[in-house]
Amino acid sequence: MYKLITTLTWLLCLTLSLSASEPDKGYSIAGTAELGFLGVASHKVQFSNDNTYFNYAEDGGQDILFPFGRVSLDVKFKSKHHLVFLYQPLSLVTRETLSKDLMVDDIRFLQGTPMEFRYDFPFWRLSYLYDFSKNPQRELAFGLSFQIRNARIEFQSLDSEQFRSTRDIGPVPILKTRLKQEFSNGLWTGLEADGFYAPVSYINGSENEVIGAILDASVRTGLKLKHGDIFFNLRYLGGGAVGTSSDTKGAGDGYVRNWLHFYTVSIGYTHPLF
């Protein structure tokens, strides 16, 4: 979380130090930062067939709120085209004593074992949008996103005698839409969604069927200020995958079932950079 705060502080300081009053260059760049909290509605994971389908919310200590933040840059050019660069940190670390035995990739953690659970799933996302609206107070944009996930999922007994770790880096192509309506009093409301549902084998060329899905959807309302916008945001962040990977390494048979349903509440600020 220290790195997240440092990044957000740097972005806000940068936006405040740059002037937004330069002549029109045919393009514009705006920076956005969000801070708030994340809650877990449902989160379950399984590694290897016939192993435990583990419920993080009930048995893994994820029944609390976690700090949430994200930063992005929006590059607008030729009035209708947008490139969006997003970084979303996501790290949930909890401790809990097992109420029943837990099997992860064929290693058994016994009931009563004090555990540490780490679920890291940060991602970087590059999006392209085209705004089809002819009304300057309305945005009706559609496009594509390309996301890189950087996952690390760990189960460790607090005495460090037992440990399982799964790591994965992979590309994720996504459909994207963004809607916004501005009003004459300076208020505005908007919606943004990135999502897909598809067999991953069609994406990565694997012969094994792995079904994957993601949905990052938010609704927000904001107020235009003299230099920038402030907004309140509600977000659903969910998805996962189920199937057997052909390139598995180490323990286990490669089967994974991982589904999550998170929600976030945040305050955001957008400031023009150039």
Rosetta silent file (secondary structure, phi, psi, omega in degrees, C-alpha in Angstrom):
SEQUENCE: MYKLITTLTWLLCLTLSLSASEPDKGYSIAGTAELGFLGVASHKVQFSNDNTYFNYAEDGGQDILFPFGRVSLDVKFKSKHHLVFLYQPLSLVTRETLSKDLMVDDIRFLQGTPMEFRYDFPFWRLSYLYDFSKNPQRELAFGLSFQIRNARIEFQSLDSEQFRSTRDIGPVPILKTRLKQEFSNGLWTGLEADGFYAPVSYINGSENEVIGAILDASVRTGLKLKHGDIFFNLRYLGGGAVGTSSDTKGAGDGYVRNWLHFYTVSIGYTHPLF
SCORE:     score description
SCORE:     0.000 S_00000001
   1 L     0.000  -28.013  178.177    0.000    0.000    0.000 S_00000001
   2 H   -60.215  -41.903  179.316    3.003    2.309    0.572 S_00000001
   3 H   -64.044  -38.448  178.972    3.851    2.120   -3.146 S_00000001
   4 H   -62.343  -48.144 -179.586    0.231    2.922   -4.035 S_00000001
   5 H   -61.585  -41.005  178.721    0.162    5.999   -1.785 S_00000001
   6 H   -61.109  -43.967 -179.854    3.516    7.142   -3.185 S_00000001
   7 H   -64.601  -45.370 -179.745    2.256    6.773   -6.767 S_00000001
   8 H   -64.630  -40.033  178.134   -1.001    8.598   -6.084 S_00000001
   9 H   -63.653  -42.023  178.449    0.812   11.405   -4.250 S_00000001
  10 H   -61.223  -43.852 -178.715    3.248   11.788   -7.143 S_00000001
  11 H   -64.386  -44.227 -178.701    0.402   11.976   -9.656 S_00000001
  12 H   -65.857  -40.065  177.641   -1.534   14.565   -7.668 S_00000001
  13 H   -64.623  -38.739  179.194    1.565   16.705   -7.143 S_00000001
  14 H   -64.412  -44.507 -178.351    2.333   16.489  -10.843 S_00000001
  15 H   -63.746  -36.645 -178.538   -1.171   17.520  -11.864 S_00000001
  16 H   -74.107  -21.903 -176.390   -1.135   20.509   -9.540 S_00000001
  17 H   -90.312  -12.151 -178.114    2.257   21.659  -10.828 S_00000001
  18 L  -101.605  147.489 -178.419    1.337   21.630  -14.525 S_00000001
  19 L   -91.142  141.154  177.945   -0.699   24.266  -16.224 S_00000001
  20 L  -104.748   12.870 -173.076   -3.868   23.435  -18.109 S_00000001
  21 L  -104.510   17.420  179.594   -4.142   26.791  -19.849 S_00000001
  22 L   -72.644  158.087  177.832   -1.853   26.134  -22.824 S_00000001
  23 L   -60.292  155.207  179.380   -3.177   26.672  -26.382 S_00000001
  24 L   -62.136  123.952 -179.312   -5.030   23.815  -28.061 S_00000001
  25 L  -106.191    4.879 -176.118   -2.472   21.394  -29.546 S_00000001
  26 L    89.210   -1.831  176.295   -4.966   18.945  -31.050 S_00000001
  27 E  -150.118  164.654  176.089   -4.619   16.626  -28.094 S_00000001
  28 E  -146.519  153.600  178.524   -5.063   16.673  -24.333 S_00000001
  29 E  -130.899  129.976  178.064   -3.848   14.567  -21.410 S_00000001
  30 E  -127.794  142.050  177.422   -5.670   14.173  -18.100 S_00000001
  31 E  -108.783  141.152  179.934   -4.647   12.259  -14.992 S_00000001
  32 E  -128.845  136.257  174.656   -7.090   10.542  -12.638 S_00000001
  33 E  -129.685  140.126  177.314   -6.523    9.147   -9.141 S_00000001
  34 E  -125.345  142.682  173.346   -9.002    7.239   -6.960 S_00000001
  35 E  -137.682  139.170  178.930   -8.826    6.339   -3.269 S_00000001
  36 E  -179.182 -144.664  179.589  -11.335    4.363   -1.222 S_00000001
  37 E  -134.054  157.944 -179.907  -12.021    0.880    0.077 S_00000001
  38 E  -120.597  135.120  175.083  -12.646   -2.591   -1.351 S_00000001
  39 E  -119.527  154.137 -178.186  -15.038   -5.205    0.034 S_00000001
  40 E  -105.554  112.269  175.108  -15.343   -8.895   -0.795 S_00000001
  41 E   -80.499  -40.316  177.749  -18.834  -10.083   -1.713 S_00000001
  42 E  -160.979  140.822  179.183  -17.598  -13.561   -2.684 S_00000001
  43 E  -158.353  113.622 -178.612  -14.180  -15.082   -3.351 S_00000001
  44 E  -133.751  146.766 -178.713  -13.427  -18.792   -3.853 S_00000001
  45 E  -147.959  146.579  176.995  -10.416  -20.632   -5.276 S_00000001
  46 E  -141.182  135.664  175.664   -9.356  -24.228   -5.915 S_00000001
  47 E  -123.794  118.053 -177.687   -6.023  -25.647   -7.092 S_00000001
  48 L    84.201  140.812  177.991   -5.970  -29.260   -8.409 S_00000001
  49 L   -59.867  145.491  178.059   -8.924  -31.559   -8.938 S_00000001
  50 L    65.616   11.007  173.316  -10.551  -33.000   -5.812 S_00000001
  51 L   -94.797  178.052 -173.322   -8.842  -30.368   -3.633 S_00000001
  52 L   -69.101  134.335  168.762  -10.612  -27.784   -1.455 S_00000001
  53 L   -89.639   93.865 -165.568  -12.777  -25.110   -3.054 S_00000001
  54 E   -83.666  133.326 -179.170  -11.626  -22.526   -0.528 S_00000001
  55 E  -101.734  103.599 -178.807  -13.883  -19.672    0.563 S_00000001
  56 H   -63.070  -39.358 -175.113  -11.724  -16.632    1.395 S_00000001
  57 H   -67.450  -37.578 -177.981  -14.628  -14.584    2.750 S_00000001
  58 H   -89.921  -36.802 -171.116  -15.787  -17.252    5.207 S_00000001
  59 H  -119.746   -4.897 -174.656  -12.546  -19.097    6.047 S_00000001
  60 L  -118.801   13.372  174.528   -9.681  -16.863    4.920 S_00000001
  61 L    80.428   11.236 -179.865  -10.168  -13.591    6.769 S_00000001
  62 L   -90.622   30.640  177.881  -11.460  -11.552    3.823 S_00000001
  63 L   -96.851   31.532  178.227  -14.531  -10.413    5.784 S_00000001
  64 L  -128.740  175.579  175.010  -13.044   -6.924    6.243 S_00000001
  65 L   -94.547  145.210 -178.703  -12.528   -3.817    4.087 S_00000001
  66 E  -118.947  149.181  175.637   -9.242   -3.272    2.252 S_00000001
  67 E   -64.643  144.121 -177.265   -7.651   -0.018    0.989 S_00000001
  68 E  -134.104  143.010  174.701   -8.290    0.622   -2.690 S_00000001
  69 E  -164.222  157.135  174.149   -6.741    2.951   -5.247 S_00000001
  70 E  -155.918  155.829  178.297   -5.973    3.273   -8.936 S_00000001
  71 E  -131.869  148.280 -179.975   -4.318    5.769  -11.269 S_00000001
  72 E  -152.272  158.828  172.889   -4.837    6.409  -14.983 S_00000001
  73 E  -123.784  135.023  178.550   -3.946    8.733  -17.842 S_00000001
  74 E  -117.633  115.664  178.709   -6.396    9.635  -20.623 S_00000001
  75 E  -103.321  116.411  179.508   -4.892   10.893  -23.884 S_00000001
  76 E  -107.791  131.795  179.492   -7.469   12.504  -26.187 S_00000001
  77 E  -143.606  149.700 -177.765   -6.568   13.335  -29.792 S_00000001
  78 L    54.017   32.075  172.452   -8.442   14.448  -32.907 S_00000001
  79 L    66.514  -25.207 -174.152  -11.441   15.187  -30.641 S_00000001
  80 L  -116.773  -14.644 -172.388  -12.893   11.660  -30.864 S_00000001
  81 E  -103.677  140.804  179.575  -10.064    9.261  -30.044 S_00000001
  82 E  -133.419  137.468  165.846   -8.898    8.263  -26.566 S_00000001
  83 E  -115.467  130.112 -177.639   -6.000    6.192  -25.244 S_00000001
  84 E  -121.953  125.207  176.972   -6.285    5.249  -21.569 S_00000001
  85 E  -109.503  121.112 -174.425   -3.363    3.922  -19.497 S_00000001
  86 E  -125.636  138.048  167.146   -4.434    2.348  -16.188 S_00000001
  87 E  -121.904  126.281 -178.895   -2.600    0.784  -13.257 S_00000001
  88 E  -121.723   99.702  172.537   -4.696   -1.101  -10.694 S_00000001
  89 L   -72.413  147.680  177.889   -2.873   -2.458   -7.629 S_00000001
  90 L  -156.068  106.805 -178.458   -4.693   -5.241   -5.802 S_00000001
  91 E  -140.039  115.871  179.184   -3.196   -7.036   -2.806 S_00000001
  92 E  -115.373  112.048  179.179   -5.238   -8.813   -0.131 S_00000001
  93 E  -120.116  122.281 -177.957   -3.178  -10.283    2.739 S_00000001
  94 E  -136.031  162.745  175.085   -5.027  -11.862    5.674 S_00000001
  95 E  -128.601  139.857 -179.380   -4.388  -14.211    8.581 S_00000001
  96 E  -160.061  152.034  173.982   -6.788  -16.793    9.961 S_00000001
  97 E   -92.186  129.792 -174.776   -6.803  -20.112   11.831 S_00000001
  98 L   -65.663  130.317  176.936   -8.240  -22.927    9.724 S_00000001
  99 L   -87.537  -10.851  176.329  -11.627  -24.165   10.904 S_00000001
 100 L  -158.281  166.436 -178.877  -11.234  -27.322    8.758 S_00000001
 101 L   -60.095  147.546 -179.840   -8.605  -29.070    6.684 S_00000001
 102 E  -129.311  126.383  177.495   -7.478  -27.291    3.523 S_00000001
 103 E  -109.987  123.119  178.373   -6.026  -29.022    0.445 S_00000001
 104 E  -131.357  114.845 -178.028   -4.041  -26.879   -2.037 S_00000001
 105 L    48.439   46.398  173.672   -2.233  -28.614   -4.924 S_00000001
 106 L    68.579   15.235  168.462   -2.238  -31.862   -2.925 S_00000001
 107 E  -105.852  136.322 -175.772   -0.700  -30.403    0.239 S_00000001
 108 E  -104.209  121.495  170.408   -2.883  -30.646    3.344 S_00000001
 109 E   -97.501  120.937 -171.927   -3.071  -27.813    5.865 S_00000001
 110 L   -77.857  151.307  173.675   -4.663  -29.260    8.990 S_00000001
 111 L   -52.373  136.930 -179.043   -7.595  -27.823   10.893 S_00000001
 112 L    91.178   -2.218  179.863   -6.389  -25.444   13.603 S_00000001
 113 L   -79.022  124.196  172.098   -3.313  -24.274   11.634 S_00000001
 114 E   -68.403  130.913 -171.584   -2.681  -20.498   11.845 S_00000001
 115 E  -127.706  155.233  164.981   -2.346  -19.318    8.237 S_00000001
 116 E  -118.027  131.054  179.636   -1.381  -16.344    6.113 S_00000001
 117 E  -114.934  129.736  176.875   -3.224  -15.935    2.804 S_00000001
 118 E  -121.620  124.695  175.259   -1.922  -13.688    0.026 S_00000001
 119 E  -126.831   97.511  178.684   -4.014  -12.843   -3.041 S_00000001
 120 E  -105.299  124.375 -179.355   -2.163  -10.390   -5.302 S_00000001
 121 L  -144.387   54.329  176.596   -3.809   -9.595   -8.635 S_00000001
 122 L   -72.292  158.358  177.266   -2.578   -6.192   -9.874 S_00000001
 123 E  -149.717  155.779  172.773   -2.933   -5.333  -13.546 S_00000001
 124 E  -112.839  141.751 -175.872   -1.926   -2.837  -16.200 S_00000001
 125 E  -139.949  131.883  173.260   -4.423   -1.901  -18.915 S_00000001
 126 E  -114.777  126.551 -176.835   -4.169   -0.008  -22.210 S_00000001
 127 E  -126.040  148.361  170.189   -7.473    0.978  -23.829 S_00000001
 128 E  -120.664  133.269  179.392   -8.573    2.624  -27.066 S_00000001
 129 E  -131.484  144.985  171.313  -11.962    4.356  -27.300 S_00000001
 130 E  -120.338  127.735 -177.395  -13.802    6.193  -30.057 S_00000001
 131 E   -89.820  115.074 -177.885  -16.490    8.680  -29.034 S_00000001
 132 L   -88.643   -6.491 -176.760  -19.537    8.406  -31.315 S_00000001
 133 L   -76.012  140.480  174.941  -21.469   11.262  -29.712 S_00000001
 134 L   -98.309   -4.043  178.533  -21.934   14.521  -31.613 S_00000001
 135 L   -91.953  120.526 -177.912  -23.050   16.328  -28.461 S_00000001
 136 L   -64.212  -16.899  178.115  -20.077   18.003  -26.690 S_00000001
 137 L   -95.666    7.877 -178.368  -21.789   17.444  -23.319 S_00000001
 138 E  -136.289  138.664  173.775  -22.186   13.721  -23.893 S_00000001
 139 E  -115.764  130.846  177.281  -19.705   10.878  -24.361 S_00000001
 140 E  -135.490   83.067 -168.045  -20.755    7.626  -26.024 S_00000001
 141 E  -113.794  142.458  177.500  -17.488    5.750  -26.505 S_00000001
 142 E  -136.108  151.493  179.701  -16.683    2.142  -27.415 S_00000001
 143 E  -179.165 -154.032 -175.628  -13.416    0.341  -27.938 S_00000001
 144 E  -131.038  152.453  174.697  -10.956   -2.332  -26.833 S_00000001
 145 E  -126.230  152.550  172.546   -8.615   -2.880  -23.906 S_00000001
 146 E  -126.608  118.501 -173.699   -5.480   -4.967  -23.505 S_00000001
 147 E  -116.159  142.213  173.614   -4.722   -5.999  -19.939 S_00000001
 148 E  -115.254  118.345  177.385   -1.691   -7.684  -18.394 S_00000001
 149 E   -92.329  153.019 -178.238   -2.345   -9.555  -15.158 S_00000001
 150 E  -140.153   76.183 -167.468    0.401  -10.276  -12.657 S_00000001
 151 E   -91.226  143.186  171.898   -1.074  -12.790  -10.227 S_00000001
 152 E  -143.791  118.556 -178.211    0.432  -14.308   -7.073 S_00000001
 153 E  -123.124  122.636 -173.382   -1.661  -16.541   -4.799 S_00000001
 154 E  -132.498  144.230  173.066   -0.054  -17.990   -1.682 S_00000001
 155 E  -125.721  123.967 -176.883   -1.039  -20.202    1.246 S_00000001
 156 E  -143.615  131.502  172.395    1.426  -20.372    4.145 S_00000001
 157 E   -72.723  146.450 -174.530    1.307  -21.714    7.675 S_00000001
 158 L   -68.526  -16.914  173.617    2.580  -19.112   10.167 S_00000001
 159 L   -86.342    2.245  177.543    5.312  -21.488   11.332 S_00000001
 160 L    63.794   15.575  179.382    6.525  -21.520    7.663 S_00000001
 161 L   -79.838  -27.668 -179.038    6.512  -25.319    7.626 S_00000001
 162 L  -127.858  139.266 -174.184    3.944  -25.525    4.800 S_00000001
 163 E  -157.133  135.825  171.529    3.713  -23.272    1.766 S_00000001
 164 E  -135.794  134.965 -179.788    2.060  -23.209   -1.652 S_00000001
 165 E  -135.159  135.469  174.923    2.468  -20.446   -4.236 S_00000001
 166 E  -124.637  128.803 -179.233    0.919  -19.978   -7.678 S_00000001
 167 E  -127.993  146.110 -176.443    2.134  -17.235  -10.009 S_00000001
 168 E  -157.007  132.534  172.045    0.882  -16.235  -13.422 S_00000001
 169 E  -120.687  131.527 -178.426    1.473  -13.451  -15.950 S_00000001
 170 E  -161.415  155.208  177.534   -0.820  -13.260  -18.931 S_00000001
 171 E   -85.451  148.073  179.118   -2.513  -11.039  -21.546 S_00000001
 172 E  -138.169  108.484  173.260   -6.249  -10.375  -21.470 S_00000001
 173 E   -80.486  139.327 -171.043   -8.093   -8.723  -24.433 S_00000001
 174 E  -140.233  147.708  169.363  -11.249   -6.923  -23.308 S_00000001
 175 E   -85.493  147.640 -175.664  -14.196   -4.977  -24.742 S_00000001
 176 E  -139.020  144.653  171.373  -14.684   -1.478  -23.331 S_00000001
 177 E  -141.688  151.951  178.056  -17.367    1.186  -23.186 S_00000001
 178 E  -146.713  127.657 -178.436  -17.580    4.586  -21.499 S_00000001
 179 E  -124.888  144.963  178.921  -20.618    6.862  -21.193 S_00000001
 180 E  -154.756  138.515  176.574  -20.879   10.330  -19.707 S_00000001
 181 E  -129.041  121.363  177.382  -23.553   13.044  -19.534 S_00000001
 182 E   -98.046  149.056  179.446  -22.749   16.580  -18.411 S_00000001
 183 L  -117.816  161.462 -173.045  -25.373   19.026  -17.119 S_00000001
 184 L   -67.096  -20.317 -179.248  -25.516   22.810  -17.265 S_00000001
 185 L   -87.577    5.364  178.491  -25.042   23.190  -13.486 S_00000001
 186 L    96.147  -12.955  176.044  -21.614   21.514  -13.617 S_00000001
 187 E   -77.796  155.668  174.923  -22.752   18.114  -12.393 S_00000001
 188 E  -150.249  159.422  175.787  -22.201   15.002  -14.498 S_00000001
 189 E  -135.536  150.915 -175.995  -22.856   11.266  -14.333 S_00000001
 190 E  -154.111  167.407  177.777  -21.097    8.427  -16.086 S_00000001
 191 E  -140.780  141.481  177.810  -20.643    4.703  -16.565 S_00000001
 192 E  -142.081  137.586 -178.781  -17.543    2.724  -17.572 S_00000001
 193 E  -147.106  135.096  170.950  -17.159   -1.012  -18.185 S_00000001
 194 E  -123.205  128.558 -179.042  -14.401   -3.376  -19.329 S_00000001
 195 E  -166.513  159.667  172.498  -15.305   -7.023  -19.747 S_00000001
 196 E  -160.875  159.374  172.753  -15.137  -10.323  -21.604 S_00000001
 197 E  -145.878  117.445 -173.507  -16.202  -13.951  -21.242 S_00000001
 198 E  -164.900  157.962  168.871  -14.506  -16.498  -23.459 S_00000001
 199 E   -65.993  122.994 -177.946  -12.566  -19.750  -23.706 S_00000001
 200 L   -66.060  -22.808 -179.150   -8.981  -18.748  -22.960 S_00000001
 201 H   -61.470  -31.420  178.131   -7.715  -21.417  -25.380 S_00000001
 202 H   -69.481  -23.855 -177.199   -8.840  -19.237  -28.310 S_00000001
 203 H   -86.630  -46.550 -174.000   -6.696  -16.414  -26.934 S_00000001
 204 H  -102.797    2.294  176.766   -3.468  -18.173  -25.989 S_00000001
 205 L    79.252    9.834 -178.857   -3.583  -21.115  -28.447 S_00000001
 206 L   -71.169  150.863  176.274   -3.813  -23.779  -25.760 S_00000001
 207 L   -85.088  -12.466 -179.123   -5.367  -27.169  -26.581 S_00000001
 208 L   -96.417  140.166 -177.926   -6.988  -27.318  -23.140 S_00000001
 209 L   -79.609  117.848  174.077  -10.288  -25.610  -22.452 S_00000001
 210 E  -129.213  119.324  179.702  -10.034  -22.858  -19.843 S_00000001
 211 E   -91.064  128.047 -179.725  -12.990  -20.519  -19.435 S_00000001
 212 E  -128.619  152.583 -179.798  -12.085  -17.006  -18.311 S_00000001
 213 E  -152.818  152.684  173.722  -14.081  -13.883  -17.526 S_00000001
 214 E  -152.594  143.695  172.009  -13.613  -10.373  -16.199 S_00000001
 215 E  -144.851  119.673  175.870  -15.889   -7.420  -15.548 S_00000001
 216 E  -119.998   98.534 -172.925  -14.689   -4.066  -14.250 S_00000001
 217 E  -127.080  138.373 -178.436  -17.781   -1.827  -14.199 S_00000001
 218 E  -141.893  151.554  169.328  -18.414    1.450  -12.410 S_00000001
 219 E  -122.194  142.482 -175.623  -21.010    4.178  -12.060 S_00000001
 220 E  -147.830  155.858  172.420  -19.992    7.631  -10.923 S_00000001
 221 E  -135.276  141.595 -173.013  -21.262   11.126  -10.417 S_00000001
 222 E  -145.550 -179.281 -179.329  -19.093   14.205  -10.304 S_00000001
 223 E  -135.746  130.327  177.164  -18.737   17.943  -10.336 S_00000001
 224 E   -77.364  128.651  176.329  -16.696   20.065  -12.725 S_00000001
 225 E  -105.168 -178.712 -179.150  -14.308   22.413  -10.936 S_00000001
 226 L   -62.418  -41.370  177.924  -12.268   25.298  -12.323 S_00000001
 227 L  -131.387   80.811  176.893   -9.312   22.993  -13.002 S_00000001
 228 E   119.041 -178.695 -179.809  -10.491   19.405  -13.045 S_00000001
 229 E  -127.686  145.614  169.912  -13.325   17.172  -11.832 S_00000001
 230 E  -117.296  142.184 -175.015  -14.070   15.522   -8.497 S_00000001
 231 E  -148.962  159.506  174.651  -16.308   12.442   -8.401 S_00000001
 232 E  -110.740  134.117 -169.027  -17.793    9.668   -6.263 S_00000001
 233 E  -131.649  133.763  170.585  -17.477    6.155   -7.696 S_00000001
 234 E  -114.533  130.727 -172.914  -19.105    2.746   -7.089 S_00000001
 235 E  -133.307  142.228  167.570  -17.368   -0.192   -8.784 S_00000001
 236 E  -109.237  129.408  178.550  -17.873   -3.910   -9.316 S_00000001
 237 E  -128.366  110.901 -175.152  -14.676   -5.877   -9.994 S_00000001
 238 E  -148.401  173.579  178.680  -15.176   -9.555  -10.708 S_00000001
 239 E   142.042 -162.422  179.440  -14.250  -12.539  -12.812 S_00000001
 240 E   152.082 -159.424 -177.721  -12.010  -15.563  -12.752 S_00000001
 241 E  -158.006  155.864  173.905  -11.259  -18.770  -14.611 S_00000001
 242 E  -146.377  134.550  179.621  -11.912  -22.507  -14.513 S_00000001
 243 E   147.850 -174.653 -177.829  -10.068  -25.285  -16.338 S_00000001
 244 E  -116.162  124.521  179.391   -6.760  -27.094  -16.653 S_00000001
 245 L   -83.626  142.964 -179.617   -3.636  -25.373  -17.938 S_00000001
 246 L   -85.963  -13.736 -176.198   -1.282  -27.332  -20.207 S_00000001
 247 L  -111.518   29.519 -179.559    1.864  -25.488  -19.090 S_00000001
 248 L   -65.184  145.593  178.784    1.560  -26.049  -15.339 S_00000001
 249 L  -127.300  149.329  175.427    4.806  -26.331  -13.368 S_00000001
 250 L    81.320 -149.682 -174.311    5.501  -27.699   -9.910 S_00000001
 251 L   -69.630  157.925  174.844    2.906  -29.264   -7.624 S_00000001
 252 L    89.356  170.768 -177.240   -0.635  -30.070   -8.666 S_00000001
 253 L  -101.899    5.648  177.399   -2.315  -31.158  -11.880 S_00000001
 254 L    92.142   -8.063  179.666   -2.858  -27.681  -13.355 S_00000001
 255 E   -75.933  137.465  177.149   -6.569  -27.456  -12.629 S_00000001
 256 E  -140.951  141.451  171.848   -7.768  -24.118  -11.247 S_00000001
 257 E  -134.824  114.464 -171.693  -11.156  -22.714  -10.299 S_00000001
 258 E  -142.731  111.041  179.622  -10.996  -19.082   -9.203 S_00000001
 259 E  -131.627  134.051 -179.080  -13.980  -16.720   -9.027 S_00000001
 260 E  -134.692  149.108  176.801  -14.150  -13.377   -7.267 S_00000001
 261 E  -138.493  102.348 -179.128  -16.769  -10.678   -6.749 S_00000001
 262 E  -111.885  157.419  171.257  -15.419   -7.440   -5.248 S_00000001
 263 E  -133.480  149.966  178.841  -16.952   -4.004   -4.816 S_00000001
 264 E  -132.638  149.521  173.738  -15.236   -0.672   -4.252 S_00000001
 265 E  -127.111  125.838 -173.471  -16.305    2.742   -3.016 S_00000001
 266 E  -149.610  160.123  169.781  -13.971    5.622   -3.837 S_00000001
 267 E  -109.613  134.988 -177.857  -13.477    9.347   -4.313 S_00000001
 268 E  -127.399  160.195  177.833  -11.661   10.405   -7.465 S_00000001
 269 E  -139.684  130.306  175.914  -10.077   13.482   -8.959 S_00000001
 270 E  -114.883  129.551 -178.489   -9.305   14.192  -12.614 S_00000001
 271 E  -132.335  133.338  177.074   -6.956   17.000  -13.564 S_00000001
 272 E   -68.428  136.401  178.754   -5.825   18.158  -17.030 S_00000001
 273 L  -100.247  -47.023  178.682   -2.067   17.843  -17.550 S_00000001
 274 L  -137.992    0.000    0.000   -1.664   19.192  -21.080 S_00000001
